[in-house]
């Protein structure tokens, strides 16, 4: 019986958009910072717990808004 090691492809989701992994050496938080240049609302975003599907791991960026008052 042998072990098979496979590298998971990272996928980043924001709203209905799939964002390309800019560099697999970056941490998910660094990827979030990278995309905050294009999506300023991501500055206050959180990374949801990753979900593993077959050969990929999916990270979702979520933005939560609070009302004043």
N, C-alpha and C positions, 0 to 999 in steps of 0.2 A: 504494500500500500504506500503510495507516494503522495506527498503534499503538492498542491498546485497553488502557486502564488500569482495572483493577478492584480495589476494596478487598476484602481478605480478611477474612472474619468470624473472630474469634478464639474458640476453644473450649478450655476447660480441663478436663482429666480428672483424677480422683482415685479410685482403686479402680474401682468400677463406676459411678461417678457423673459426670455431666457438669455442670460448674459454669459458671454464667452469667458473662459478662464484666462486672464491676461498673462499669468505666469504661474506654473504649478509649484514654484518655490515660495510663493507668497502664502501667508496664513489666510484663512477666511476673513479675518478682521482687516488685514492689509488689502484684500480684494475689495471689501466694503469701502475702505478709504479711497481706493483707486476709482471706483465708480461714483463716489460722491462728487467728483469734479463734473460729471455729466448729469447727475441727478442730485442736486443740492439737498433735497429732503432726506437723503440717506445719511446725512451727518448725524441725525438722531435715531437712526435705525438700529434694530436688534437683529441678530442672526438666530433663526429658529434652530432647534435641534436637527441635525442632518438626518436625512432619510436615505437609506441604501436600497437601490433597485438594480438587480442583476449586476451590470458592470459599471455602474455609476453611483456617485454619492451626490445628493442634491441638498444645497444650502439655500434657504429662503430668507430674503431680507424683508423685514416687516417694519413699517413705520406706524407708530401710535401717536395720535393727536389728542391733546387734552384741551378742553374748553376753559377759558379764563373765567374766574368768578366763582 
